[in-house]
Amino acid sequence: MIIQAPEKDPAGFLSGLFAAMVAAADPQELLPGRLPGPPRGRTVVVGAGKAAAAMARAVEEHWQGPLSGLVVTRYGHGLPCRRIEVIEAGHPLPDSTGSRAAERVLELVGGLSREDLVLVLLSGGGSALLTLPARGLTLADLRETNRRLLASGAPIEDINCVRKHLSAITGGRLALACRPAEVVTFAISDVPGDDPAVIASGPTVADPSTFADALEVVRHYKVDLPGSVLRHLEAGADETPKPGDLRLAHDRFELLATPTSALDAAASAARAGGVEPTVLGADLQGEARDVAAEHARLVRRLLAASEPSAERSPDRTPLLILSGGETTVTVSGTGRGGRNTEYLLALALALEKRGLGDRPAYALAADTDGIDGTEENAGAFLYPDTLARANAAGIDPLRSLANNDSYTFFAALGDLLVTGPTRTNVNDFRAILAL
């Protein structure tokens, strides 16, 4: 991959780093050589997530022996497979297509023997795509709960804690349904810390969280749940399997890619382009606008350290800050936007407030799955003249931020990054470049 020099094409340079991060999580490159040998009996493939179709195709192309199965991915993220059925369903809000697919997954793994093998393919988005309401709940209950959780500002691990305790398939329940067959899970992580119990809400691993934990999340974030859902959590019946459960003792779980490994690939690409990055880590969390303000302060401190003094000359080496992780947005407005465009809009305002002297700043923030929130863009670009162009066009950036309308803001300027579905997901990519 050829990386553009930052001085010649700043946006092209940042795009190249994003592409390097996405490429590092390509299932076609990650699965070959990791698959187990065929069993004496049947091989059944099931899975869910934004990378599910790409993972299924990789299994098909490299599997030595017969297989069948079904995976669920987001609308628009599918790929044709010959032996594994690919179903597209709703995300981030689950729909009836995904719920029926989850029922079929349980049917496919039911009645297997000890000589059979279940390959489970998981990636980000699997929690919504593999939605099957617990006894006494409806899909409408779970849709409304998901909507309110996503708007609450809760981090993904807390959201998934609640989801697991409303589900008939996640939180280790899929693994129990596969018994006594061997279960091997391959996962691409999109969560901070890469906890298998959080990735896609952990359908094949023990769940350390409890109904009491789920209720604490609801209370802490003041989520107003439907009455049936609250009663289900308060009843606390049918707890998920816990660590140490012997029924899960012989299952395997393998991580194919993580946000850290993918961000490392972006950092290596930056070095290949002649820039040594400051890497903040791949597990950053917090409100998007708060993270942006913190990053603006960091940029100013690092640039101030390079300013000339009586003892030294100015350092004009490009400054590059990289980070990953998943921010949150507590929605209070009625606009359109995702966490990455909200981060960029807040960053633009914070950088303008602090001032960078004569150092022009560029930034890119995008989701590695190719979709930021519910819109068609992966993210957006920030240029040194972004706010000036907005003001000239009569667009108030402060009002846009207050209304959670960052997508509309960047769309009006023509600064969205649109990649289409990448069919993988290792969380968000953020880069700030000062020349």
Secondary structure per residue as TSV (DSSP state, phi and psi in degrees):
chain	resnum	aa	ss	phi	psi
A	1	M	-	360.0	126.3
A	2	I	-	-90.3	124.6
A	3	I	-	-101.3	127.4
A	4	Q	-	-66.5	144.9
A	5	A	-	-65.1	133.3
A	6	P	T	-62.1	-35.1
A	7	E	T	-68.2	-32.7
A	8	K	T	-81.4	-37.9
A	9	D	-	-149.2	82.1
A	10	P	H	-58.2	-44.4
A	11	A	H	-66.4	-39.6
A	12	G	H	-64.0	-38.1
A	13	F	H	-61.1	-48.2
A	14	L	H	-66.1	-38.5
A	15	S	H	-61.5	-38.3
A	16	G	H	-64.4	-37.2
A	17	L	H	-67.0	-40.9
A	18	F	H	-61.9	-44.3
A	19	A	H	-62.0	-36.9
A	20	A	H	-65.2	-37.8
A	21	M	H	-66.4	-43.1
A	22	V	H	-64.8	-43.1
A	23	A	H	-62.1	-30.7
A	24	A	T	-70.2	-10.4
A	25	A	T	-116.8	25.3
A	26	D	-	-78.4	116.6
A	27	P	H	-57.4	-31.3
A	28	Q	H	-62.3	-27.9
A	29	E	H	-92.7	-21.0
A	30	L	H	-96.2	-33.6
A	31	L	S	-78.4	-40.5
A	32	P	T	-54.5	134.0
A	33	G	T	88.2	-9.9
A	34	R	T	-104.5	-14.4
A	35	L	-	-73.6	144.6
A	36	P	-	-75.5	170.4
A	37	G	-	-73.9	155.9
A	38	P	-	-61.1	145.2
A	39	P	-	-82.4	175.2
A	40	R	S	-69.0	-30.0
A	41	G	S	-102.3	-138.7
A	42	R	-	-85.2	156.3
A	43	T	E	-119.1	121.3
A	44	V	E	-116.9	129.7
A	45	V	E	-109.2	125.8
A	46	V	E	-134.7	158.8
A	47	G	E	177.6	172.5
A	48	A	E	-157.3	147.0
A	49	G	S	138.6	173.6
A	50	K	T	-70.8	-20.4
A	51	A	T	-98.9	5.1
A	52	A	H	-60.7	-43.0
A	53	A	H	-67.6	-43.0
A	54	A	H	-64.9	-37.4
A	55	M	H	-67.7	-41.2
A	56	A	H	-62.8	-42.5
A	57	R	H	-63.6	-40.2
A	58	A	H	-62.6	-40.2
A	59	V	H	-62.4	-48.1
A	60	E	H	-55.0	-45.2
A	61	E	H	-71.2	-19.4
A	62	H	H	-122.5	6.2
A	63	W	-	-88.5	130.9
A	64	Q	-	-98.7	90.4
A	65	G	S	138.9	174.2
A	66	P	-	-71.0	151.5
A	67	L	-	-159.9	164.4
A	68	S	E	-152.4	170.7
A	69	G	E	157.3	-168.2
A	70	L	E	-154.3	133.8
A	71	V	E	-128.7	155.1
A	72	V	E	-119.7	129.7
A	73	T	E	-133.3	173.5
A	74	R	E	-72.1	152.2
A	75	Y	T	-53.3	130.6
A	76	G	T	88.4	-5.8
A	77	H	-	-105.5	8.1
A	78	G	-	-78.5	164.2
A	79	L	-	-142.5	145.3
A	80	P	-	-70.4	132.3
A	81	C	-	-125.5	156.1
A	82	R	S	-89.6	-38.2
A	83	R	S	-116.9	-18.8
A	84	I	E	-106.9	123.6
A	85	E	E	-73.1	135.3
A	86	V	E	-113.5	122.7
A	87	I	E	-115.1	133.4
A	88	E	E	-99.3	137.5
A	89	A	E	-144.6	-178.3
A	90	G	-	-77.9	141.9
A	91	H	S	-158.4	137.6
A	92	P	S	-82.4	-12.7
A	93	L	S	-92.8	127.0
A	94	P	-	-66.9	155.0
A	95	D	-	-132.0	179.3
A	96	S	H	-66.6	-29.9
A	97	T	H	-62.3	-45.8
A	98	G	H	-66.1	-38.0
A	99	S	H	-65.8	-41.7
A	100	R	H	-65.6	-37.6
A	101	A	H	-63.3	-40.7
A	102	A	H	-61.8	-39.8
A	103	E	H	-60.7	-42.4
A	104	R	H	-67.1	-34.4
A	105	V	H	-59.3	-46.6
A	106	L	H	-63.3	-36.5
A	107	E	H	-64.9	-39.8
A	108	L	H	-65.4	-35.2
A	109	V	H	-92.7	-5.0
A	110	G	T	-76.5	145.2
A	111	G	T	76.6	16.1
A	112	L	-	-80.7	164.6
A	113	S	-	-110.9	177.5
A	114	R	T	-66.8	-20.1
A	115	E	T	-87.4	-2.6
A	116	D	-	-96.1	161.0
A	117	L	E	-128.9	134.7
A	118	V	E	-113.8	119.2
A	119	L	E	-96.2	121.8
A	120	V	E	-110.8	125.4
A	121	L	E	-112.7	113.1
A	122	L	E	-123.3	145.7
A	123	S	-	-157.3	175.4
A	124	G	T	-55.5	140.8
A	125	G	T	97.6	-10.6
A	126	G	H	-62.6	-28.4
A	127	S	H	-61.1	-45.4
A	128	A	H	-76.4	-35.7
A	129	L	H	-76.0	-24.9
A	130	L	T	-110.6	59.4
A	131	T	-	-98.4	121.6
A	132	L	-	-140.0	111.6
A	133	P	B	-61.5	141.7
A	134	A	-	-66.0	163.2
A	135	R	T	-54.4	130.9
A	136	G	T	93.2	-7.2
A	137	L	-	-112.0	162.2
A	138	T	-	-119.4	165.1
A	139	L	H	-61.2	-37.1
A	140	A	H	-60.7	-38.6
A	141	D	H	-58.9	-46.7
A	142	L	H	-71.5	-36.0
A	143	R	H	-61.5	-47.1
A	144	E	H	-67.4	-37.5
A	145	T	H	-63.6	-45.2
A	146	N	H	-59.2	-44.4
A	147	R	H	-59.5	-44.4
A	148	R	H	-72.4	-36.8
A	149	L	H	-64.2	-43.4
A	150	L	H	-65.3	-27.2
A	151	A	T	-90.5	-2.6
A	152	S	T	-83.9	-18.6
A	153	G	T	88.4	4.9
A	154	A	-	-71.7	142.6
A	155	P	-	-69.9	163.5
A	156	I	H	-61.7	-36.0
A	157	E	H	-65.6	-33.0
A	158	D	H	-75.0	-40.3
A	159	I	H	-59.9	-44.4
A	160	N	H	-70.4	-27.4
A	161	C	H	-59.0	-44.3
A	162	V	H	-68.8	-46.3
A	163	R	H	-56.1	-42.8
A	164	K	H	-60.8	-30.3
A	165	H	T	-91.9	9.9
A	166	L	T	-119.5	8.2
A	167	S	B	-114.2	151.1
A	168	A	S	-101.6	5.3
A	169	I	S	-136.4	-27.2
A	170	T	T	-92.2	-175.1
A	171	G	T	63.7	35.4
A	172	G	T	89.2	-5.9
A	173	R	H	-73.1	-30.4
A	174	L	H	-63.8	-42.4
A	175	A	H	-60.5	-41.0
A	176	L	H	-63.4	-36.8
A	177	A	H	-67.7	-23.1
A	178	C	H	-80.2	-15.6
A	179	R	T	-53.7	140.5
A	180	P	T	-97.1	17.9
A	181	A	S	-66.4	157.0
A	182	E	E	-73.3	139.1
A	183	V	E	-121.1	122.5
A	184	V	E	-122.6	120.7
A	185	T	E	-107.6	132.0
A	186	F	E	-113.1	130.8
A	187	A	E	-134.6	145.1
A	188	I	E	-109.8	117.3
A	189	S	-	-81.3	139.8
A	190	D	-	-126.2	17.0
A	191	V	S	-119.8	146.0
A	192	P	G	-59.2	131.3
A	193	G	G	87.6	-13.5
A	194	D	G	56.5	34.9
A	195	D	-	-69.9	118.8
A	196	P	T	-57.2	-26.6
A	197	A	T	-75.0	-12.8
A	198	V	T	-102.6	-33.7
A	199	I	G	-60.8	118.6
A	200	A	G	54.2	26.9
A	201	S	G	63.7	25.4
A	202	G	-	54.2	57.3
A	203	P	T	-67.5	-18.5
A	204	T	T	-118.8	11.6
A	205	V	S	-129.7	159.0
A	206	A	-	-61.3	149.6
A	207	D	-	-113.4	112.9
A	208	P	-	-75.8	-13.9
A	209	S	-	-84.8	163.2
A	210	T	-	-128.8	172.5
A	211	F	H	-60.0	-36.9
A	212	A	H	-63.1	-39.1
A	213	D	H	-63.0	-42.3
A	214	A	H	-61.6	-41.7
A	215	L	H	-64.7	-35.9
A	216	E	H	-65.2	-39.3
A	217	V	H	-59.6	-46.6
A	218	V	H	-60.1	-42.3
A	219	R	H	-72.6	-41.1
A	220	H	H	-62.2	-42.5
A	221	Y	T	-94.7	7.1
A	222	K	T	54.0	48.1
A	223	V	-	-86.2	121.9
A	224	D	-	-86.4	98.1
A	225	L	-	-86.9	154.0
A	226	P	-	-56.5	147.3
A	227	G	H	-56.7	-41.0
A	228	S	H	-64.2	-36.3
A	229	V	H	-70.3	-44.4
A	230	L	H	-62.1	-41.2
A	231	R	H	-64.0	-38.5
A	232	H	H	-63.2	-44.7
A	233	L	H	-66.1	-40.0
A	234	E	H	-68.5	-32.0
A	235	A	H	-68.3	-37.5
A	236	G	-	63.8	29.9
A	237	A	-	-85.8	155.4
A	238	D	S	57.9	62.1
A	239	E	-	-65.9	152.0
A	240	T	-	-68.4	155.7
A	241	P	-	-65.4	139.8
A	242	K	-	-104.3	162.5
A	243	P	T	-52.4	137.3
A	244	G	T	95.4	-7.3
A	245	D	-	-63.2	118.3
A	246	L	G	-65.1	-20.6
A	247	R	G	-66.9	-19.7
A	248	L	G	-108.0	6.3
A	249	A	T	-64.7	-30.4
A	250	H	T	-103.8	6.3
A	251	D	-	-76.9	154.2
A	252	R	E	-113.8	144.9
A	253	F	E	-135.5	122.3
A	254	E	E	-125.2	129.9
A	255	L	E	-86.7	124.9
A	256	L	E	-87.5	-39.3
A	257	A	E	-150.8	150.5
A	258	T	-	-132.3	161.6
A	259	P	H	-56.5	-35.2
A	260	T	H	-67.5	-47.2
A	261	S	H	-63.3	-36.6
A	262	A	H	-71.9	-39.5
A	263	L	H	-67.6	-33.4
A	264	D	H	-60.3	-36.7
A	265	A	H	-65.4	-38.9
A	266	A	H	-65.2	-40.0
A	267	A	H	-64.4	-39.2
A	268	S	H	-64.1	-38.4
A	269	A	H	-64.3	-38.2
A	270	A	H	-62.4	-42.8
A	271	R	H	-63.6	-37.6
A	272	A	H	-63.7	-26.0
A	273	G	T	-88.8	5.3
A	274	G	T	90.6	14.8
A	275	V	-	-124.6	127.7
A	276	E	-	-88.8	115.2
A	277	P	-	-85.3	156.1
A	278	T	E	-95.4	115.1
A	279	V	E	-103.3	118.0
A	280	L	-	-86.3	-10.9
A	281	G	-	114.5	162.6
A	282	A	S	-104.2	14.5
A	283	D	-	-127.4	28.4
A	284	L	B	-69.0	138.9
A	285	Q	-	-134.8	173.0
A	286	G	S	123.8	171.5
A	287	E	B	-60.6	133.8
A	288	A	H	-54.2	-43.7
A	289	R	H	-72.5	-29.4
A	290	D	H	-71.6	-40.8
A	291	V	H	-62.5	-40.7
A	292	A	H	-61.4	-43.1
A	293	A	H	-63.4	-40.1
A	294	E	H	-64.4	-40.7
A	295	H	H	-68.0	-35.3
A	296	A	H	-63.4	-40.3
A	297	R	H	-64.6	-39.4
A	298	L	H	-64.9	-43.4
A	299	V	H	-57.6	-45.4
A	300	R	H	-64.0	-40.8
A	301	R	H	-64.5	-44.4
A	302	L	H	-66.5	-37.9
A	303	L	H	-70.6	-36.4
A	304	A	H	-63.0	-34.4
A	305	A	H	-68.4	-19.8
A	306	S	T	-98.6	0.3
A	307	E	S	-70.6	152.9
A	308	P	-	-67.9	152.9
A	309	S	-	-139.4	-177.8
A	310	A	S	-65.8	-23.1
A	311	E	S	-95.3	-19.7
A	312	R	S	-143.6	161.4
A	313	S	-	-86.6	160.6
A	314	P	-	-65.4	145.5
A	315	D	-	-100.5	110.3
A	316	R	-	-99.8	17.6
A	317	T	-	-62.4	135.8
A	318	P	-	-56.5	138.3
A	319	L	E	-99.8	126.9
A	320	L	E	-129.9	125.6
A	321	I	E	-118.1	124.5
A	322	L	E	-115.7	144.8
A	323	S	E	-155.8	157.2
A	324	G	E	-130.5	-159.6
A	325	G	E	101.1	-171.9
A	326	E	-	-134.5	112.2
A	327	T	-	-80.0	173.9
A	328	T	B	-126.3	161.1
A	329	V	-	-130.7	118.4
A	330	T	-	-84.3	110.3
A	331	V	-	-81.2	122.0
A	332	S	-	-125.2	-13.8
A	333	G	S	-101.8	-171.5
A	334	T	S	-118.4	10.9
A	335	G	-	-82.3	-171.9
A	336	R	-	-112.7	137.6
A	337	G	-	168.8	160.4
A	338	G	-	-117.0	178.6
A	339	R	H	-67.6	-29.1
A	340	N	H	-75.4	-41.9
A	341	T	H	-69.9	-33.4
A	342	E	H	-64.6	-42.3
A	343	Y	H	-57.7	-46.5
A	344	L	H	-65.7	-40.8
A	345	L	H	-65.4	-43.1
A	346	A	H	-64.8	-36.9
A	347	L	H	-64.5	-42.4
A	348	A	H	-58.1	-45.3
A	349	L	H	-67.5	-39.7
A	350	A	H	-68.3	-39.5
A	351	L	H	-66.9	-38.4
A	352	E	H	-64.8	-38.9
A	353	K	H	-65.1	-38.8
A	354	R	H	-86.1	-32.3
A	355	G	-	76.5	138.1
A	356	L	-	-121.4	18.3
A	357	G	T	63.5	-130.5
A	358	D	T	-99.5	20.4
A	359	R	-	-96.1	103.0
A	360	P	-	-67.1	138.0
A	361	A	E	-115.4	137.1
A	362	Y	E	-124.1	155.4
A	363	A	E	-153.3	155.0
A	364	L	E	-138.9	131.9
A	365	A	E	-134.1	129.9
A	366	A	E	-157.0	155.2
A	367	D	E	-90.5	132.2
A	368	T	T	-68.9	-8.9
A	369	D	T	-84.4	-6.1
A	370	G	S	90.7	0.5
A	371	I	-	-132.9	118.3
A	372	D	S	-97.0	105.5
A	373	G	T	74.3	-122.6
A	374	T	T	-117.1	8.8
A	375	E	S	-94.1	-177.1
A	376	E	S	-92.0	-3.3
A	377	N	-	-94.1	151.2
A	378	A	S	-78.3	-32.2
A	379	G	E	177.6	-141.3
A	380	A	E	-161.5	168.6
A	381	F	E	-106.3	147.4
A	382	L	E	-116.0	129.3
A	383	Y	-	-115.0	163.8
A	384	P	T	-58.6	-28.4
A	385	D	T	-104.1	16.1
A	386	T	H	-55.6	-51.4
A	387	L	H	-68.5	-35.6
A	388	A	H	-63.7	-43.0
A	389	R	H	-66.5	-36.0
A	390	A	H	-64.7	-46.1
A	391	N	H	-62.9	-38.1
A	392	A	H	-65.4	-29.1
A	393	A	T	-89.5	2.8
A	394	G	T	77.8	23.6
A	395	I	-	-102.5	123.5
A	396	D	-	-88.6	109.0
A	397	P	H	-65.7	-36.0
A	398	L	H	-64.2	-42.8
A	399	R	H	-66.1	-39.1
A	400	S	H	-61.6	-42.4
A	401	L	H	-67.1	-42.7
A	402	A	H	-62.6	-29.9
A	403	N	T	-95.6	10.7
A	404	N	T	51.1	45.1
A	405	D	-	-115.4	40.8
A	406	S	H	-69.6	-32.7
A	407	Y	H	-60.8	-47.5
A	408	T	H	-61.1	-38.5
A	409	F	H	-59.7	-54.0
A	410	F	H	-74.3	-29.5
A	411	A	H	-64.3	-40.8
A	412	A	H	-63.2	-29.1
A	413	L	H	-88.9	-7.9
A	414	G	T	73.9	27.4
A	415	D	-	-110.7	16.2
A	416	L	E	-72.7	149.1
A	417	L	E	-101.5	115.5
A	418	V	-	-117.3	113.6
A	419	T	-	-111.2	-18.9
A	420	G	-	78.3	170.7
A	421	P	-	-59.2	132.6
A	422	T	-	-90.9	-15.6
A	423	R	S	62.1	33.7
A	424	T	-	-152.5	179.5
A	425	N	-	-168.5	108.2
A	426	V	-	-123.7	37.8
A	427	N	-	75.3	-159.4
A	428	D	E	-91.0	157.6
A	429	F	E	-123.1	130.1
A	430	R	E	-132.2	134.1
A	431	A	E	-140.7	133.6
A	432	I	E	-120.5	128.6
A	433	L	E	-124.5	121.7
A	434	A	E	-114.7	124.9
A	435	L	-	-99.7	360.0
